[in-house]
């Protein structure tokens, strides 16, 4: 007849569960660190893209302002060279706009 051993066993191998729990905690911390690093990189990339976009808009704004200044100077030059023609054009445009918006 065989005798039972006096060694006590923990249910489901608690020692291996303890090691597994430690591994899971370590993996979770590593995952958290990786996620934080990824999110920081993504945020930095977004900020960089936003800066590039703002710089592009600023450049285009400067271009538009320069073209507007050039057009204004051309208009001023034209009016200075041909004042009567400019007045007649303004009166004609005003008459056309008046007719378009006049209620009948």
C-alpha positions in Angstrom: 0.0 0.0 0.0 1.3 3.4 -0.8 1.4 6.2 1.7 0.6 9.8 1.1 3.4 12.2 1.1 3.6 14.8 3.8 4.4 17.6 1.4 1.7 20.2 1.1 0.8 21.3 -2.3 -0.7 24.7 -3.0 -3.7 24.6 -5.3 -2.9 25.2 -8.9 0.8 25.7 -8.3 0.7 29.1 -6.5 4.4 29.5 -6.8 4.2 29.5 -10.6 1.2 31.8 -10.5 3.2 34.2 -8.4 5.9 34.2 -11.0 3.4 34.6 -13.8 1.7 37.5 -12.0 5.1 39.2 -11.7 5.7 38.7 -15.4 2.2 40.1 -16.2 2.9 43.2 -14.0 6.2 43.7 -15.7 4.7 43.3 -19.2 1.9 45.7 -18.3 4.4 48.4 -17.2 6.4 47.9 -20.3 3.2 48.2 -22.4 2.3 51.4 -20.5 5.7 52.9 -21.2 5.6 51.9 -24.9 2.1 53.4 -25.2 3.2 56.7 -23.5 6.3 56.8 -25.8 4.1 56.2 -28.9 1.6 58.9 -27.9 4.3 61.4 -27.1 5.8 60.8 -30.6 2.4 61.1 -32.2 1.7 64.4 -30.4 5.1 65.7 -31.4 4.4 64.8 -35.0 1.1 66.5 -34.9 2.6 69.7 -33.5 5.3 69.6 -36.2 2.7 69.2 -38.9 0.7 72.1 -37.4 3.8 74.3 -37.4 4.5 73.5 -41.0 0.9 74.3 -41.9 1.0 77.6 -40.1 4.3 78.5 -41.8 2.7 77.7 -45.2 -0.3 79.8 -44.4 1.8 82.7 -43.3 3.9 82.5 -46.5 0.7 82.4 -48.6 -0.7 85.3 -46.6 2.4 87.4 -47.3 2.1 86.6 -51.0 -1.5 87.6 -51.0 -0.7 90.9 -49.2 2.1 91.6 -51.6 -0.2 91.0 -54.6 -2.9 93.2 -53.0 -0.4 96.0 -52.5 0.8 95.7 -56.1 -2.8 95.8 -57.3 -3.6 98.8 -55.1 -0.5 100.6 -56.5 -1.6 99.8 -60.1 -5.1 101.2 -59.4 -3.6 104.3 -57.8 -1.3 104.8 -60.8 -4.2 104.3 -63.3 -6.4 106.8 -61.4 -3.6 109.3 -61.3 -2.9 109.0 -65.0 -6.6 109.0 -66.1 -8.8 110.7 -63.5 -11.7 111.4 -65.8 -11.8 107.8 -67.2 -11.7 106.5 -63.6 -14.6 108.6 -62.5 -16.7 107.5 -65.5 -15.9 103.9 -64.8 -16.9 104.3 -61.2 -20.2 106.0 -62.2 -20.9 103.2 -64.7 -20.2 100.4 -62.2 -22.4 102.2 -59.6 -25.3 102.5 -62.1 -25.1 98.9 -63.0 -25.0 97.8 -59.3 -27.9 100.2 -58.6 -30.0 98.6 -61.3 -29.2 95.1 -60.1 -30.3 95.8 -56.5 -33.1 98.2 -57.2 -36.5 96.8 -56.0 -39.3 97.0 -58.5 
